[in-house]
Amino acid sequence: MKIHHVACLEDNYAYLIIDESTKEAAAVDPVEPEKVLKAAQEHGVDIKLVLTTHHHWDHAGGNEKIKQLVPGIKVYGGSIDNVKGCTDKVDNGDKISLGADVHILSLHTPCHTKGHISYYVTNKEGDDPAVFTGDTLFIAGCGKFFEGTAEQMHQSLCVTLGSLPKPTRVYCGHEYTVKNLQFALTVEPDNEKIKQKLSWAQKQRETGLPTVPSTIEEEMETNPFMRADLPELQERIGRKTAVEALSEIRQRKDNWRG
């Protein structure tokens, strides 16, 4: 299983997930279909399906076009998310196969949108699994609570995604890492892991390289939203529960000008 980034728009990522034995690929959020198809051509693979994380145009906006360019392609999206161009609706726990060896599990991760889906991907070869989190989980951050509540985001981040195996690679929808880590330091100024990762992320960006993927383990160490369960973090920001802490951190982030 190979995964390739395709930089789109200003700071979006689309992805190609490739089953190496059959050269079949899935495109995640191909907002600029021509770019994604060109990448597929360069890697010598055929795109068989689209995985849409949520209905926002900068993720789902290329679906109709890719259907024209690849007749018969399947477009997956959350059953309650009203995804443009969707041919196959998925719910939590639904499974999708890619090629001979790649398995995709749909995880309902609502809050940013009501029907947001993250896709958990494994293969028979025993590579580290990967999860495509759209705008629910960012590296060191999370999406705005446009259609949901702090309770839902806590469930999505700390329970659903937080219970995936620690080595799971995290591929998110945007390159927001440097800003997210700078904000994370305002919440936990003494967190050495955040300082180290910020320094690394800045170097990556200076050389034009992505900061994605992270891992679930790294997020547990550096992402304040995934650390909301920790009593010491709750105490630091003057909140008594994980949900209250998450809500407070999101409010601070929304007002933070960096």
C-alpha positions as CSV (number, residue, x, y, z in Angstrom):
1,M,0.0,0.0,0.0
2,K,1.4,3.4,-1.0
3,I,0.0,6.8,-0.2
4,H,0.8,10.0,-2.2
5,H,-0.1,13.6,-1.3
6,V,-1.6,15.8,-4.0
7,A,-1.4,19.5,-3.0
8,C,-4.6,21.3,-4.0
9,L,-6.0,24.8,-3.8
10,E,-4.1,26.9,-1.2
11,D,-3.5,24.5,1.6
12,N,-5.7,21.4,0.9
13,Y,-4.4,17.8,0.4
14,A,-6.0,15.2,-1.7
15,Y,-4.5,11.7,-1.5
16,L,-4.0,8.7,-3.7
17,I,-4.1,5.3,-1.8
18,I,-2.6,2.7,-4.1
19,D,-2.9,-1.1,-3.9
20,E,0.5,-2.0,-5.3
21,S,-0.4,-5.6,-6.4
22,T,-3.2,-4.4,-8.8
23,K,-2.2,-0.8,-9.4
24,E,-5.7,0.3,-8.4
25,A,-6.1,3.5,-6.4
26,A,-8.6,5.4,-4.4
27,A,-8.6,9.2,-4.4
28,V,-9.4,11.0,-1.1
29,D,-11.1,14.4,-1.5
30,P,-9.9,15.0,-5.1
31,V,-11.0,18.7,-5.3
32,E,-8.8,19.3,-8.3
33,P,-9.5,16.1,-10.3
34,E,-7.1,16.9,-13.2
35,K,-4.2,17.2,-10.7
36,V,-5.1,14.0,-9.0
37,L,-5.5,12.1,-12.3
38,K,-2.1,13.4,-13.5
39,A,-0.6,12.1,-10.2
40,A,-2.3,8.7,-10.9
41,Q,-0.8,8.7,-14.4
42,E,2.7,9.4,-13.1
43,H,2.4,6.5,-10.6
44,G,1.0,4.2,-13.3
45,V,-2.3,3.5,-11.4
46,D,-6.0,3.6,-12.2
47,I,-8.4,5.4,-9.9
48,K,-11.3,3.2,-9.1
49,L,-13.0,5.1,-6.3
50,V,-13.3,8.4,-4.5
51,L,-13.5,8.7,-0.7
52,T,-15.1,12.0,0.3
53,T,-14.6,13.0,4.0
54,H,-17.4,15.6,4.0
55,H,-19.6,17.9,1.9
56,H,-17.6,21.2,2.0
57,W,-16.7,22.3,-1.5
58,D,-12.9,22.2,-1.0
59,H,-13.2,18.5,-0.4
60,A,-16.3,17.4,-2.4
61,G,-16.1,20.0,-5.1
62,G,-14.3,17.9,-7.6
63,N,-16.6,14.9,-7.5
64,E,-18.8,15.7,-10.4
65,K,-15.8,16.5,-12.6
66,I,-14.0,13.3,-11.7
67,K,-17.1,11.3,-12.6
68,Q,-17.0,12.9,-16.1
69,L,-13.3,12.2,-16.4
70,V,-13.5,8.6,-15.1
71,P,-16.8,7.1,-16.3
72,G,-18.2,4.5,-13.8
73,I,-16.1,5.7,-10.9
74,K,-17.6,5.1,-7.4
75,V,-17.9,8.1,-5.1
76,Y,-18.3,7.3,-1.4
77,G,-19.5,9.8,1.1
78,G,-21.3,10.0,4.5
79,S,-25.0,9.0,4.3
80,I,-26.2,12.1,6.1
81,D,-23.7,14.5,4.7
82,N,-25.3,15.4,1.4
83,V,-22.0,14.9,-0.5
84,K,-22.0,16.3,-4.1
85,G,-21.7,13.5,-6.7
86,C,-22.0,10.7,-4.2
87,T,-22.9,7.3,-5.7
88,D,-22.4,5.1,-2.6
89,K,-23.4,6.3,0.8
90,V,-21.5,5.0,3.9
91,D,-22.2,4.8,7.6
92,N,-20.0,4.1,10.6
93,G,-18.5,0.6,10.2
94,D,-19.1,0.2,6.5
95,K,-16.3,-1.6,4.7
96,I,-14.9,-0.9,1.2
97,S,-12.2,-2.9,-0.7
98,L,-9.5,-1.5,-2.9
99,G,-7.7,-3.9,-5.3
100,A,-6.6,-7.2,-3.8
101,D,-5.1,-6.2,-0.5
102,V,-6.4,-2.9,0.8
103,H,-9.3,-2.6,3.2
104,I,-11.1,0.6,4.1
105,L,-13.3,1.1,7.2
106,S,-15.7,4.1,7.4
107,L,-15.7,5.9,10.8
108,H,-18.4,8.4,11.5
109,T,-16.5,11.4,13.0
110,P,-19.1,14.2,13.3
111,C,-18.9,17.8,14.5
112,H,-17.2,19.8,11.7
113,T,-20.1,18.4,9.6
114,K,-22.9,16.2,10.8
115,G,-22.0,13.3,8.5
116,H,-18.2,13.6,8.4
117,I,-16.5,10.3,7.7
118,S,-12.9,9.4,8.4
119,Y,-11.5,6.4,6.5
120,Y,-9.3,3.9,8.3
121,V,-7.1,1.9,5.8
122,T,-5.2,-1.4,6.4
123,N,-3.6,-3.9,4.1
124,K,-2.6,-7.5,4.2
125,E,1.1,-6.8,4.1
126,G,1.1,-5.5,7.6
127,D,2.1,-1.9,6.8
128,D,1.2,0.6,9.5
129,P,-2.4,1.5,9.1
130,A,-3.5,4.9,7.9
131,V,-6.5,7.1,8.7
132,F,-7.8,10.0,6.4
133,T,-9.4,12.4,8.8
134,G,-10.5,15.3,6.5
135,D,-11.3,18.3,8.7
136,T,-12.1,16.4,11.9
137,L,-8.5,15.8,13.1
138,F,-5.6,18.0,11.9
139,I,-2.0,17.6,12.9
140,A,-2.0,19.2,16.3
141,G,-5.6,20.6,15.8
142,C,-9.2,19.9,14.9
143,G,-11.9,21.3,12.6
144,K,-14.2,24.1,13.7
145,F,-17.5,22.9,15.3
146,F,-19.6,24.1,12.3
147,E,-22.4,21.5,12.6
148,G,-21.8,19.8,16.0
149,T,-20.9,20.1,19.6
150,A,-17.9,19.7,21.9
151,E,-19.4,16.4,23.0
152,Q,-19.3,15.1,19.4
153,M,-15.8,16.3,18.8
154,H,-14.6,14.6,22.0
155,Q,-16.3,11.4,20.8
156,S,-14.8,11.7,17.3
157,L,-11.2,12.6,18.4
158,C,-10.7,11.0,21.8
159,V,-12.8,7.9,21.5
160,T,-13.2,7.0,17.8
161,L,-9.9,8.1,16.4
162,G,-8.1,8.0,19.8
163,S,-8.7,4.2,20.0
164,L,-7.0,3.4,16.7
165,P,-3.6,1.7,17.0
166,K,-0.9,4.2,18.0
167,P,1.3,3.8,14.9
168,T,-1.7,4.6,12.6
169,R,-0.6,7.4,10.2
170,V,-2.8,10.4,10.2
171,Y,-3.5,12.1,6.8
172,C,-5.6,15.2,7.2
173,G,-7.3,17.6,4.8
174,H,-5.1,20.8,5.2
175,E,-1.6,21.9,5.8
176,Y,-2.2,23.8,9.1
177,T,0.4,22.2,11.3
178,V,2.8,25.1,12.0
179,K,0.0,27.4,13.2
180,N,-1.7,24.6,15.1
181,L,1.5,23.8,17.0
182,Q,2.2,27.5,17.7
183,F,-1.3,27.6,19.3
184,A,-0.8,24.3,21.1
185,L,2.2,26.0,22.9
186,T,-0.2,28.6,24.3
187,V,-2.1,25.8,26.0
188,E,0.9,23.8,27.1
189,P,4.0,26.1,27.1
190,D,6.1,23.4,28.9
191,N,5.3,20.5,26.5
192,E,8.7,19.6,25.0
193,K,7.2,17.3,22.4
194,I,5.2,20.3,21.0
195,K,8.4,22.4,20.9
196,Q,10.3,19.7,19.1
197,K,7.5,19.0,16.6
198,L,7.1,22.7,15.9
199,S,10.8,23.1,15.1
200,W,10.6,20.1,12.7
201,A,7.4,21.3,11.1
202,Q,8.9,24.7,10.4
203,K,11.9,23.1,8.7
204,Q,9.6,20.9,6.6
205,R,7.6,23.9,5.4
206,E,10.8,26.0,4.7
207,T,11.9,23.3,2.3
208,G,8.4,23.0,0.7
209,L,7.7,19.5,2.2
210,P,4.4,18.5,3.9
211,T,4.1,18.0,7.6
212,V,1.6,15.1,7.0
213,P,1.4,12.3,8.0
214,S,1.5,12.3,11.8
215,T,0.6,9.3,13.9
216,I,-2.1,8.8,16.5
217,E,0.6,8.4,19.1
218,E,2.2,11.8,18.2
219,E,-1.3,13.5,18.3
220,M,-1.8,12.1,21.8
221,E,1.4,13.8,22.8
222,T,1.1,17.2,21.0
223,N,-2.5,17.9,20.0
224,P,-4.3,19.8,22.8
225,F,-7.7,18.7,21.5
226,M,-6.7,15.0,21.8
227,R,-5.2,15.7,25.3
228,A,-8.4,17.2,26.7
229,D,-8.9,14.0,28.8
230,L,-5.8,14.7,30.8
231,P,-6.5,16.1,34.3
232,E,-3.3,18.3,34.3
233,L,-4.4,20.0,31.1
234,Q,-8.0,20.5,32.4
235,E,-6.5,22.0,35.6
236,R,-4.2,24.3,33.6
237,I,-7.1,25.8,31.6
238,G,-9.5,25.8,34.6
239,R,-12.0,23.2,33.4
240,K,-13.2,20.0,35.1
241,T,-14.2,17.6,32.3
242,A,-12.7,16.6,29.0
243,V,-15.7,18.1,27.1
244,E,-15.4,21.4,28.9
245,A,-11.7,21.5,28.2
246,L,-12.2,20.7,24.5
247,S,-14.8,23.5,24.3
248,E,-12.5,26.0,26.0
249,I,-9.5,25.1,23.8
250,R,-11.7,25.4,20.7
251,Q,-13.0,28.8,21.8
252,R,-9.4,30.0,22.5
253,K,-8.3,28.8,19.1
254,D,-11.2,30.5,17.3
255,N,-10.1,33.8,19.0
256,W,-6.4,33.3,18.6
257,R,-4.7,35.4,16.0
258,G,-1.2,33.9,16.2
